[in-house]
Amino acid sequence: MNKKVVSSASTASLKTAFNSGEFVVYPAHGVDKIADIAKQKVAGSELELIVVNFDKDKMTLRIPMAKASTIGLRKIANESTINDALNTLKGKPKVKKVMWSRRAQEYESKISSGNPVAIAEVVRDLHRNENLAEQSYSERQIYEQALERLSSEVAIFDKSATKEAQAKLLAILGAR
């Protein structure tokens, strides 16, 4: 009986944490807006779901409120975290001398973490100036995915367009 009260209380606190219409980050897919918080019957029990529409991917996710924190759903990063990510971009690239397949796994893991600072590390490490050697296809794909994820979160934070945020990030990378 007490267990049920605790879970209701935790669900209630999560409900106040996420509101319909606000932007959130889902680590595996990026940034988009909560379309609705709805109740739905699934397998005989009623669940409270956070409905997130990813317009770019033409995808709708229904995330159980109780699982939101365990899967990493979070609000847009705060000013301190965004500043840390931007400062990370200013640093010197750190490319390890391991096989590309292993580095690619590490980069994809950082992107999937949803952590803006980790994603900024990927962008910093894979960014190439015009005069440097051409990137491989997979390297370019990972770089573009990381740049898109980071710029979309910075855009929401700055209340600007994604292209403007991306230009801001590229300007920081070009200045180092």
Secondary structure, DSSP 4 states (H G I P E B T S, - for coil): -HHHHHHHHHHHHHHHH--TT-EEEETTTEEEEEEEEEEEEETTEEEEEEEEEETTTTEEEEEEGGGTTTTT-EEPP-HHHHHHHHHHHHSPP---SS-HHHHHHHHHHHHHH--HHHHHHHHHHH---TTSPPPPHHHHHHHHHHHHHHHHHHHHHHTS-HHHHHHHHHHHHHH-
